[in-house]
C-alpha cells in the first residue's frame, strides 16, 4: 500500500471523501423526501376518497307533509363505500329482517285476523331493501325500510315510529375503494365516531330484508 505523503494528494483525497459523503447525504435526503412525498400523496388520495356511512330515519316524505316512515344508510363522505355488513337492533336484540323487527315492535298492536298478517306483511305499503353487499356513492343513500302511513295499520305505524326514536340501534362495517375499513354504530339517532378495523367481522345475526 502506498502512503500518501504529498499535501496536495492528501487534500485531493480528503476532497474525494467529502464529495462521496455529500453525495451519500444528498441521496439519503432525496430518498427520504420521495418516501415522505409518496406517503403524503397516498394520504391525500385516501382522504379524498374517505366514505362516512350514517343511519338515519324520519317520519315524513320528501314533501314534508306525507306521513312516511323511512330508514336509510347515507354516505356523507367524499368517496364510495362498500358495505360489508349491516346489523339492526331492537332493544339490544339483533333483528334478522324487517319482518322480525315488525313482529318484535308492533305485533301487539294487531288483534284478531289482522295478527295473522304480520308475518307476511300482507296489505302493507311496505318496501324493504338490502344494505350489506351494496356500494353507496358519496352523497347518496340506500333506503332499507319505507313504510307509508295507512289508517288500517296506524297503531303499528306509530309503534315503529316510536321504536326508531327510542329503541333501535345499528352497526355498519364498510370499506373504501382502497379497502380501508371502519365500523360505525348508531344508537337512538346518535352517531358514534367510525372505528378503523383491518377487516370487517361477520356478524352473528346480519340484517337481511
C-alpha positions in Angstrom: 0.0 0.0 0.0 1.4 3.4 -1.0 1.1 6.0 1.7 0.0 9.5 0.6 2.6 11.9 1.9 2.2 14.8 -0.6 0.0 17.5 1.0 -1.7 18.1 -2.4 -2.5 14.4 -2.7 -3.9 14.3 0.9 -6.0 17.4 0.2 -7.3 15.8 -3.0 -8.1 12.5 -1.2 -9.9 14.5 1.6 -12.0 16.3 -1.0 -12.9 13.0 -2.6 -14.0 11.7 0.8 -16.1 14.8 1.3 -17.6 14.6 -2.1 -18.6 11.0 -1.5 -20.1 11.8 1.9 -22.1 14.7 0.4 -23.3 12.5 -2.4 -24.5 9.9 0.1 -26.2 12.5 2.3 -28.0 14.0 -0.8 -29.1 10.5 -1.9 -30.5 9.7 1.6 -32.2 13.1 1.8 -33.7 12.6 -1.7 -34.9 9.1 -0.8 -36.5 10.4 2.4 -38.2 13.2 0.6 -39.5 10.8 -2.0 -40.9 8.4 0.6 -42.5 11.3 2.6 -44.0 12.7 -0.6 -45.4 9.3 -1.6 -46.9 8.9 1.9 -48.4 12.4 1.8 -49.8 11.7 -1.7 -51.3 8.4 -0.5 -52.9 10.1 2.5 -54.3 12.9 0.3 -55.8 10.4 -2.1 -57.2 8.4 0.8 -58.7 11.5 2.3 -60.2 12.5 -1.0 -62.0 9.1 -1.2 -63.0 8.7 2.5 -66.6 7.4 3.0 -68.6 8.0 6.1 -71.8 5.9 6.4 -74.6 7.0 8.8 -78.0 5.5 9.5 -80.9 8.0 9.5 -84.7 7.7 9.7 -87.7 10.0 9.6 -91.5 10.0 9.5 -92.4 12.4 6.7 -91.9 12.2 3.0 -89.8 14.5 0.7 -92.7 17.0 0.5 -92.5 17.5 4.3 -96.2 16.6 4.7 -96.9 13.0 3.8 -96.6 10.5 6.7 -93.8 8.2 5.6 -91.5 6.2 7.7 -88.1 5.7 6.1 -84.9 4.2 7.3 -81.8 4.8 5.2 -78.0 4.5 5.2 -76.4 7.7 3.9 -72.9 8.3 2.7 -71.9 11.7 3.9 -68.2 11.2 3.0 -66.4 12.1 -0.2 -65.8 8.6 -1.7 -67.9 5.4 -2.4 -68.4 2.9 0.4 -68.6 -0.9 0.0 -70.9 -2.1 2.7 -69.6 -5.4 4.1 -72.1 -6.0 6.9 -75.2 -4.4 8.4 -76.9 -5.0 11.7 -80.2 -3.7 13.1 -81.1 -4.0 16.8 -84.3 -3.5 18.6 -83.9 -3.1 22.4 -80.4 -4.5 22.0 -81.6 -7.7 20.2 -80.4 -8.2 16.7 -83.1 -8.3 14.0 -82.6 -10.6 11.0 -85.2 -8.9 8.9 -87.9 -6.2 8.6 -90.5 -8.9 9.4 -88.7 -9.8 12.6 -88.5 -6.1 13.5 -92.2 -5.6 12.9 -93.1 -8.6 14.9 -90.9 -7.5 17.8 -92.0 -3.9 18.0 -95.6 -3.9 16.6 -97.2 -7.4 16.8 -99.0 -6.5 19.9 -100.9 -3.7 18.1 -102.7 -6.2 15.9 -105.8 -8.2 17.0 -107.9 -11.0 15.6 -107.4 -11.7 11.9 -105.0 -8.8 11.4 -102.5 -10.5 13.7 -102.1 -13.2 11.1 -100.9 -10.7 8.5 -97.8 -9.6 10.4 -95.6 -12.5 9.4 -96.4 -11.8 5.7 -96.8 -8.0 5.9 -99.9 -8.6 3.8 -101.7 -5.4 2.7 -99.0 -3.1 3.9 -97.5 -0.4 1.7 -94.1 -1.6 2.9 -90.9 -1.6 0.9 -87.6 -3.1 2.0 -84.1 -3.3 0.6 -80.7 -4.8 1.2 -77.8 -2.8 2.6 -74.9 -5.3 3.0 -73.2 -6.0 -0.2 -74.1 -2.7 -1.8 -71.9 0.2 -2.9 -73.1 3.6 -1.8 -71.7 6.6 -3.6 -70.8 9.8 -1.9 -73.9 11.9 -1.2 -76.3 9.0 -1.9 -78.3 6.8 0.3 -79.8 3.3 0.5 -83.3 3.0 1.9 -83.9 -0.3 3.6 -87.4 0.3 5.0 -90.1 2.6 3.6 -93.5 2.3 5.3 -96.4 4.5 4.1 -99.0 5.5 6.7 -102.3 3.7 6.5 -105.3 4.2 8.8 -105.8 0.4 8.9 -102.3 0.0 10.4 -102.0 3.3 12.2 -101.2 1.7 15.6 -98.3 -0.3 14.2 -97.0 2.6 12.1 -96.8 4.8 15.2 -95.3 1.9 17.2 -92.5 1.7 14.6 -92.1 5.4 14.6 -91.6 5.4 18.4 -89.3 2.4 18.2 -86.9 4.1 15.7 -86.6 7.1 18.1 -86.2 5.2 21.4 -85.3 1.6 20.9 -83.4 0.9 17.7 -79.6 0.9 17.0 -77.5 -0.1 14.1 -74.0 -1.2 13.3 -72.3 -0.9 9.9 -69.0 -2.1 8.6 -67.8 -0.7 5.3 -64.7 -0.1 3.3 -63.3 2.5 0.9 -62.1 1.7 -2.6 -58.6 1.2 -1.1 -60.0 -1.4 1.3 -59.6 0.8 4.4 -62.5 -0.3 6.6 -64.5 1.1 9.5 -67.2 0.1 11.9 -69.9 2.7 12.7 -72.5 2.4 15.3 -75.7 4.5 15.6 -77.7 4.4 18.9 -81.0 6.2 19.1 -80.0 8.6 16.3 -76.6 9.4 17.8 -73.7 8.6 15.5 -70.5 7.4 17.1 -67.1 8.1 15.5 -66.2 5.4 13.0 -63.6 2.9 14.3 -60.9 1.7 11.9 -60.6 -2.1 11.5 -58.4 -4.3 9.4 -61.3 -6.4 8.1 -65.0 -6.4 8.6 -66.1 -9.2 11.0 -69.0 -11.4 10.1 -72.0 -10.5 12.4 -73.7 -13.4 14.1 -77.1 -12.1 13.1 -76.9 -9.9 9.9 -79.8 -7.9 8.9 -81.5 -9.2 5.7 -84.5 -7.7 4.1 
